[in-house]
């Protein structure tokens, strides 16, 4: 790679309430309209560098200058400065741009959240009746699929993978929307018939790295922070039961702790206290439900219906929790 | 540990209530503790170092139980905290 154009020619974009200027195109993000000066937080600049700079760095480290570096073999090196307003990307030769953006909107966004005082929860999020509802859980648990099922029913998608939560008011946690795209595996894309609205990764079809980034609907992206109404804990679907049960106290805390996006990075940044405080505040302020559901992709609407009913403005009569 | 032993929180622990649980974390090791029942109240009372007997008196008053009746459970709980390096126990100074 000999001639990188390092001009911040793309954007400005909007990401989690931040203004972003970039040397690489970020087509998933919505444009900064200038009407979002609500938080006064500084612009984030994403620059390009030759990949040779960090040849010695491997994995994740917070170096002596307090920059954070993350190196993903075969993809890129990423560096975030202490003020979290400057990201340097060092792409490897021939990297798939979609894969690179996946790390930018995943691990790097999580670092930005930690350093900018937000809590990055691993999950997918939709807007239901004016409030944010997050589906959280380990990779493969079905977070993005369920969020997509709800988005297909008209509920705007707020973010996928990293859910940036602002706990500056501990009693009213707010979700800061990222962008209305969702990362899905090909079978889910086919099931939801989203093929035409999807950008696919370059990895060959049928291989592990093959995925798509799908735009769900031509709905305008939600730009303002929204109150967080609930978090659903998803584990591997099993059985034939559809329903939800409240996790309380320690159980809610332990689940949220397990789903802090790259929580180990937050701890390596020396932010133990911030991380602990955010998890405790979140567990105390927002209900965390365990969601029981069926495994089958074609029955996802049934689960979506349950969640929809639970967050409907019209209260469901007692005993009508389950979708009929 | 005796009635006169003075109990103090060890540094480095942070704690927060989540519902009826007091969840504690040791910042450096990321070791977690979950205190239920009156355990959370004992940790609160240990904000200032105090003797075992003072602790039992306060708890007895708050829960309307004789201090002698709460002592065995308090001592067992403090042993657990000591085992997990959450408290220090100081013997009374001989005058």
Interface residues (C-beta under 8 A of the other chain):
Chain A: X248 X249 X250 X252 X253 X257 X267 X272 X273 X276 X277 X280 X281 X283 X284
Chain B: X14 X16 X17 X18 X19 X20 X21 X23 X25 X27 X28 X30 X32 X34 X36
